[in-house]
């Protein structure tokens, strides 16, 4: 599914803020009622509407242009809801390319239910409070040490485990593969201090 199409065309997901964040529970409702066209990563030429915004660096040691430097000048793409933007994509017309979920659900602070859903149907989405120490994560199991909240963030939980006696979730971030553990991170399960399990959402296709 096209992340860019969802970000730019689901105004109710983000109150029209686009890149400035949104509500992933509402995004699943959009996927159920309106559908989302296909799409891939930046410069992937995959799907109807692949991502157009260039990757940027989220940590101080990233070799990419800092996201902070780009944000003032980069705006969320304008919604294109009439045609595919990828000239190489010939599989479907825009109207026939929409993918839908049958149902959307929310799990709140229930570790076993989250694990059961991942086992039975696959990854789930999580939203959490980002603190100032999170962008500099390198490896290991993260838990909050900072007292400074800097915003909210949405990610994808793909599994869980235990490292050094600490239970964790294994999570896919959207900050490129040069961040964290090749784009992934581990976070304390149920005790990270960032409201990580407060609203877990998923869709059923």
Secondary structure, 3 states (H helix, E strand, C coil): CCHHHHHHHCHHHHCCCHHHCCCHHHHHHHHHHCCECCCCCCCCCCCCCCCCCCCCECCCCCCCCEHHHHHCCCCCCCCCCCCCCCCCCCCCCCCCCCECCCEEEEECCCHHHHHHHHHHHCCEEEEEEEECCCCCCCCCEECCCCCCEEEEEEEEEEEEEEECCEEEEEEECCCCCCCCECCEEEEECCCCCCCCCCCEEEEEC
